[in-house]
Amino acid sequence: MQEKLEKQKAEYVEKMKNKIALIHKEAEEKKAMVEAKRGEDLLKAEEIAAKYRATGTTPNKVLGCF
């Protein structure tokens, strides 16, 4: 009886370790995606800023809240 409980406990611990590892892997993938998107957004903003600097104009939406 004791051996059976120990075996079940070991299997449960292994299952939980695998589940935790999977959750960490998914979290790392999502974090990498967010960082990549942030990098793309930053590049886009820099390109837009460079365009406005080159033309000497200001965007119309900047003063939208006033």
C-alpha positions in Angstrom: 0.0 0.0 0.0 2.8 2.4 1.0 4.7 1.7 -2.3 1.6 2.4 -4.3 1.2 5.8 -2.6 4.8 6.6 -3.1 4.6 5.7 -6.8 1.5 7.8 -7.3 3.1 10.7 -5.5 6.2 10.5 -7.7 4.1 10.4 -10.8 2.1 13.4 -9.7 5.3 15.3 -8.9 6.7 14.5 -12.3 3.4 15.6 -14.0 3.4 18.9 -12.1 7.1 19.5 -13.0 6.3 18.9 -16.7 3.2 21.2 -16.4 5.3 24.0 -14.8 8.0 23.6 -17.5 5.4 23.9 -20.2 3.9 27.1 -18.6 7.4 28.6 -18.3 8.1 27.8 -22.0 4.8 29.4 -23.1 5.5 32.5 -21.0 9.0 32.8 -22.5 7.6 32.6 -26.0 4.9 35.2 -25.3 7.6 37.5 -23.7 9.7 37.1 -26.8 6.8 38.0 -29.0 6.0 41.1 -27.0 9.6 42.2 -27.1 9.7 41.7 -30.8 6.5 43.7 -31.3 7.8 46.5 -29.1 11.0 46.6 -31.2 8.9 46.8 -34.4 6.8 49.6 -32.9 9.8 51.5 -31.9 11.3 51.2 -35.4 8.0 52.4 -36.9 7.9 55.4 -34.6 11.5 56.2 -35.4 10.8 56.0 -39.1 7.7 58.3 -38.7 9.8 60.8 -36.6 12.5 60.8 -39.2 10.0 61.5 -42.0 8.5 64.5 -40.1 12.0 65.8 -39.3 13.0 65.5 -43.0 9.9 67.3 -44.2 9.8 69.8 -41.4 6.1 69.3 -40.8 4.4 68.3 -37.5 1.8 65.6 -37.3 -1.8 66.8 -37.0 -2.7 64.3 -34.3 -0.2 65.6 -31.8 -2.5 68.4 -30.6 -5.7 66.3 -30.8 -6.3 66.5 -27.0 -6.5 70.3 -26.8 
